[in-house]
Amino acid sequence: MSGIIRVFVAFLTLFVFAAISPAAVADQSPWDAVSDGDIVLFRHALAPGTGDPNDFRLGDCTTQRNLNDAGREDARRIGAAFVKVEIGVGRVLTSQWCRCRETADLAFPGRAEDAPVFNSFFRDRSRGPQQTEDARRLLLDWTGPGVLVVVTHQVNITALTDIFPTSGEGIHLRKAGGALEIIGRFPVPEDVNPS
């Protein structure tokens, strides 16, 4: 008899968790896990194409791949999500590439600071190892207050995290000892009105 009761209790427990867990998970947003002192790396918002034109010049946006209208809207949504969830932003660093600067400026108006260590090394992979190490050191030095937001490129994020992010995707990091721990990923929010 006690064996049947144990099986019944186990079945009932599974049934309750199956009934409750989906709703609980649905109510949780990856944005809710961000806390003071954390880091969020964003790949710049949508800028159609790959790499940069052959005549690329830093500081001249007419020679670069730039955000399209959808990318600009996505950048605004990123900023609106931070406001909606009340995430305190301590600092915003950006690559000097126009598509990153525009993403940062639209998401966090007036907050972006150029950080050459997050410039793309897509065309010159030999710079990657040293630049990645310098970027990692900068991230590990962050103590807050607030969240450090970095707007950079796929190649930089992949070198730091082994993740290949989509345009506008954020990678949430937290310091754990002397390393960076990946807490989660979040796509551009669809349910946030940026106006």
N, C-alpha and C positions, 0 to 999 in steps of 0.2 A: 504494500500500500504506500509506504513512504517513497518508493521509487517512482510510482505514478505521480505522486504529489510533486516530487522534484522535477519531473519532466514537464508537468503542467505549469509550474512556476517558471521554469526556463522558457517555455513557449510563451507564457504571458509576458515575461520580461522582453523577449524579442519583439513581440507584437506591439508593446508600448513604445519601445525605442523606434521601431519602424514607423509608428504613427506620429511620433513627436519629432524625430530628428530632421526630416526634410523641411519642416516649417522653421525649425530653429536655424538650420543652415541657410535657408532662403532669406532669413532676416539679417544674416551677417553679411557685411560688405568687407572686401579686403581693405578698403580705406579705413575701416574702424580699428584695424590693428596697428595703425601708425601712431607712434607716441614720441614724446619729447626726446631729442637726441638721435632719432633715426635719420636715415638717408633714403632719398628716393631718386633713382637715376631714370630720367626719361629719354627715350629716343625722340628726336625732333618729330613734330607732327608731319602729316603727309606732304611730301615734296616729290612728285612723280619722277621716276627715272632711277639711275644708279650712278654713284660716284659724282664727278663734276666734269664740266666741259674742259677741253684741252687748254682753253685760254683763261682758266680759273685764276682769279686774283683775289686775295684776302682783302676785304674792305670794299669790294666792288660787286654789289649784288647782281648787276646785270651779267656778270660772267659766271654766276653760280646757279645751281639747282635750287629753286625756292619753293616755299609753301604755295599750294593752290588754295582755292576758296574753302574746300573741305578741310584742309590742314589748318587753316586759320580758325575755322569754327571749332575744330577739335582742340586746338590750343586754348581757346576761351573756355571750353568745357572742362579742361583739366584744372584751370584756375578756379572755376565755379565749384568744382567738386571739393577742393580744399576749403573753400568758404562754407559750403553746405555742411561738411562734416566737422568744421571748426578745427582744422589742423593748423597749428601755429607754425608759420614758416620763419625760420631764423635767418636763412641766407639762400640766395638763388645764384648759382654759378652757371655759366654757359660757355660752350664752344664759341669761337669767334666767327664761325660760318653763319651766313645770313639766315639760313633756315632754322638754326638753333636759336639765334638771338631773337628772331621774330616769334618763335614758339614761346620763349621765356618772357618776352615783353607782353605778348597777348595774354598769357596765363597769369603773370605776376607783374602788372604794370609798374614801371619805375624801380623794380627790385633787382634786375639782372646785372651781374658783374661778369666781365670777360674773364675766362680762366683758360689760357692757352693749353694747359695740361689736358684739357678735354677736347682739343681740336682733333679732327679726323686724321688718322694715319693710313687711310684706305689706299692712297696712292704711293705711300712710302712705308711699307711694312717694316723696314729696318728700324724705324723710330718706335715701333710698337712696344717692345719689352721695357725700355727705359721709361717711356711715357706712361705706360700702365703702372709701373712700380711707383712713379711719382704721384699718379692719381690715387693709387691705393693708400699711400702715405697720407695724402691730404684728407681722404675720407676717414681714415682711422684717427686723425687728429681732431675730427669734429666732436664737440661735446655739447653743443646746443648753446643757449636755450633754443627750443624749437627744432624744426626739421630742416635738414640741409637738402635742398632740391638742386639737382644737376641736370641740365639739358645738354645732351651730347649725341653721339652717333652710334649706330649699330656696332661698328667695328670696336669701338671703345668699350661698350657695355659687354659685348661678347668676351673680350679679353679679360675683363674684370670678373665676370660671373659665369661664363660658359653658356649664357642664354642668348638666343637670337631673337631680340624683341621686334615686334611690329611697329610701324610708325605710330608715335604717340603713346606707346605702351610704357608703363612705369615698372621698375624693379625696386622692390622695397628691401632695404638692407638694414641690418643692426649689427653693431660691434659685439663680438663675443670673444673675449680675451684679446688676442692680437690679430684676429681675423674678422672678415666680414661675412655675416650669416645672411643667407637669402631667406626672407620672411614670406614673401609672396610676390605676385605679379598682378597688375591690374591694367586692363585695356582702357582706352579712352571711354569715359562714362557716357552712356547714351541717354540716361534719364535725368540729366542736369541741364537746366536752361541757363545759358551763359549771360543772358541780358539782365 
